[in-house]
């Protein structure tokens, strides 16, 4: 889903519109200008609360490193590291390609390997979402699962419309929270959400 598609979907909710183009006029511009902040809030909530963006980083050792161990800090090596979570680390040593436990973790995301080990470790991690700004191109594709991307306009509309009509904005926010809960816990019944969201 592109940034422009998310913007259009948000305006469709606010204006009960079926327009498939992003209309910028005196009515819509105040909402469009406020969209990046609302979008970033939604992306942070969705990608750090159970429905993660999973990326990978490769670490290669040839066995000639000095010292007993080598430490690799993913917060330094990547620009979007959030957590390791329960993701696996895959080892390719030239003979096998399999999940491995032949490593330790320090702190939030420091991978510690024996310096003498040879191979390439593919470390899967949970990533922070990309940041939306006023300069983000409409054609930018957001790195989100489809079911996650579909919730972003719902959150954005609830945030942008709460000063206009709180009851409608609250309804959208409640729908967002129920859908997010189902994404995180798909095998459980959705929790009942209060009809008045206390965050506002």
C-alpha positions as CSV (number, residue, x, y, z in Angstrom):
1,X,0.0,0.0,0.0
2,X,1.4,3.4,-1.0
3,X,1.4,6.5,1.2
4,X,-1.0,8.2,-1.3
5,X,-3.4,5.2,-1.1
6,X,-3.4,5.5,2.7
7,X,-4.0,9.3,2.5
8,X,-6.9,8.7,0.1
9,X,-8.4,6.0,2.3
10,X,-8.2,8.4,5.3
11,X,-10.0,11.2,3.4
12,X,-12.6,8.7,2.2
13,X,-13.5,8.0,5.8
14,X,-13.6,11.6,6.9
15,X,-15.6,12.9,4.0
16,X,-17.6,9.7,3.3
17,X,-16.1,9.8,-0.2
18,X,-15.5,7.3,-2.9
19,X,-12.9,9.4,-4.7
20,X,-9.9,7.4,-5.8
21,X,-7.6,10.4,-6.2
22,X,-6.0,12.6,-3.6
23,X,-7.8,15.9,-3.7
24,X,-6.0,18.9,-2.3
25,X,-8.2,21.9,-1.7
26,X,-9.1,24.3,1.1
27,X,-11.2,21.6,2.7
28,X,-8.7,18.7,2.6
29,X,-5.4,20.4,3.0
30,X,-5.6,20.9,6.8
31,X,-6.2,17.2,7.2
32,X,-3.4,16.3,4.6
33,X,-0.9,18.5,6.4
34,X,-1.6,16.7,9.7
35,X,-1.4,13.2,8.2
36,X,2.3,12.4,8.7
37,X,2.1,12.7,12.5
38,X,-1.0,10.5,12.7
39,X,0.5,8.0,10.3
40,X,3.7,7.7,12.3
41,X,1.7,7.1,15.5
42,X,-0.3,4.3,13.9
43,X,2.8,2.7,12.4
44,X,4.6,2.8,15.8
45,X,1.6,1.3,17.6
46,X,1.1,-1.5,15.0
47,X,4.8,-2.4,14.5
48,X,5.9,-2.4,18.2
49,X,2.9,-4.1,19.8
50,X,2.9,-7.6,18.3
51,X,2.5,-7.3,14.5
52,X,6.2,-6.7,13.8
53,X,8.1,-5.7,10.7
54,X,10.7,-8.4,10.3
55,X,14.0,-7.7,8.6
56,X,17.3,-9.4,8.5
57,X,21.0,-8.6,8.8
58,X,24.0,-10.8,7.8
59,X,27.1,-11.3,9.9
60,X,30.0,-13.0,8.3
61,X,33.2,-14.3,10.0
62,X,36.1,-16.0,8.3
63,X,37.7,-17.3,11.6
64,X,40.6,-14.8,11.5
65,X,39.2,-12.3,14.0
66,X,41.3,-11.6,17.0
67,X,40.0,-12.1,20.6
68,X,37.9,-14.8,22.0
69,X,34.6,-13.4,20.9
70,X,33.2,-10.9,18.4
71,X,30.2,-8.6,19.4
72,X,27.8,-7.2,16.8
73,X,25.5,-4.4,18.0
74,X,22.4,-4.4,15.8
75,X,21.3,-1.0,17.0
76,X,24.6,0.4,15.5
77,X,24.7,-1.8,12.4
78,X,21.1,-1.1,11.3
79,X,19.1,2.1,11.2
80,X,15.8,0.5,12.2
81,X,16.5,-2.1,14.9
82,X,13.7,-2.5,17.4
83,X,14.2,-5.9,19.1
84,X,15.3,-9.5,18.4
85,X,12.0,-10.9,19.7
86,X,11.5,-14.5,19.0
87,X,13.0,-14.4,15.6
88,X,15.5,-17.1,14.6
89,X,19.2,-16.8,13.6
90,X,20.2,-18.9,10.6
91,X,23.7,-20.1,10.1
92,X,25.3,-21.0,6.7
93,X,28.8,-22.4,7.3
94,X,29.3,-23.7,3.7
95,X,27.9,-27.2,4.6
96,X,24.7,-26.5,6.5
97,X,22.0,-23.9,6.4
98,X,19.9,-24.1,9.6
99,X,18.6,-22.3,12.6
100,X,21.3,-22.1,15.3
101,X,21.7,-21.4,18.9
102,X,25.5,-21.1,18.7
103,X,25.5,-17.5,19.9
104,X,24.6,-15.4,22.9
105,X,22.8,-12.1,23.3
106,X,23.9,-9.1,25.5
107,X,21.6,-6.2,26.3
108,X,18.9,-5.4,23.8
109,X,20.5,-6.6,20.6
110,X,24.2,-7.4,20.8
111,X,25.0,-10.7,19.1
112,X,28.1,-12.4,20.6
113,X,29.9,-15.1,18.5
114,X,33.0,-17.2,19.0
115,X,35.8,-15.5,17.0
116,X,36.9,-18.9,15.6
117,X,33.5,-19.8,14.1
118,X,33.3,-19.5,10.3
119,X,30.1,-18.8,8.4
120,X,27.4,-16.3,7.7
121,X,24.7,-15.7,10.3
122,X,21.4,-14.2,9.1
123,X,19.9,-12.4,12.0
124,X,16.2,-11.8,11.8
125,X,14.9,-8.9,13.9
126,X,11.9,-6.7,14.5
127,X,12.3,-3.3,12.9
128,X,10.9,0.2,13.5
129,X,8.6,1.4,10.7
130,X,9.8,4.0,8.2
131,X,9.1,7.6,9.2
132,X,6.5,9.6,7.2
133,X,7.2,13.3,6.6
134,X,5.6,16.1,4.7
135,X,8.1,15.3,1.9
136,X,7.3,11.6,1.6
137,X,6.4,10.8,-2.0
138,X,2.9,9.5,-2.5
139,X,4.3,6.6,-4.5
140,X,6.3,5.4,-1.4
141,X,5.3,1.8,-0.6
142,X,5.0,1.2,3.2
143,X,6.7,-2.0,4.3
144,X,3.6,-3.4,6.0
145,X,1.5,-6.5,5.7
146,X,-1.7,-5.8,3.9
147,X,-3.9,-6.4,6.9
148,X,-1.7,-4.0,8.9
149,X,-1.7,-1.3,6.3
150,X,-5.5,-1.4,6.1
151,X,-5.7,-0.2,9.8
152,X,-3.5,2.8,9.3
153,X,-6.2,5.0,7.7
154,X,-8.7,4.0,10.5
155,X,-6.3,5.3,13.1
156,X,-5.4,8.4,11.1
157,X,-9.1,9.3,10.6
158,X,-9.8,8.9,14.3
159,X,-7.0,11.2,15.2
160,X,-7.7,13.9,12.5
161,X,-11.4,14.0,13.1
162,X,-11.6,14.0,16.9
163,X,-11.8,17.8,17.0
164,X,-14.6,17.8,14.5
165,X,-16.8,15.0,15.8
166,X,-15.5,13.2,18.8
167,X,-18.2,10.4,18.8
168,X,-17.3,9.4,15.2
169,X,-13.6,9.6,15.9
170,X,-14.0,7.5,19.0
171,X,-15.9,4.8,17.0
172,X,-13.1,4.6,14.5
173,X,-10.5,4.4,17.3
174,X,-12.4,1.6,18.9
175,X,-12.6,-0.3,15.6
176,X,-8.9,0.2,15.2
177,X,-8.2,-1.2,18.7
178,X,-10.4,-4.3,18.2
179,X,-8.8,-5.0,14.8
180,X,-5.3,-4.6,16.2
181,X,-6.1,-7.0,19.0
182,X,-7.3,-9.6,16.5
183,X,-4.0,-9.1,14.5
184,X,-1.9,-9.7,17.6
185,X,-4.1,-12.5,19.0
186,X,-5.9,-14.1,16.1
187,X,-6.9,-17.2,18.0
188,X,-8.8,-15.4,20.8
189,X,-12.0,-13.4,20.9
190,X,-11.6,-9.7,20.5
191,X,-11.7,-7.8,23.7
192,X,-14.6,-5.5,24.4
193,X,-13.5,-1.9,23.9
194,X,-15.0,0.9,25.9
195,X,-17.3,3.2,23.9
196,X,-15.3,6.1,25.1
197,X,-11.5,5.9,24.5
198,X,-9.7,7.2,27.6
199,X,-6.6,8.3,25.7
200,X,-8.3,11.5,24.6
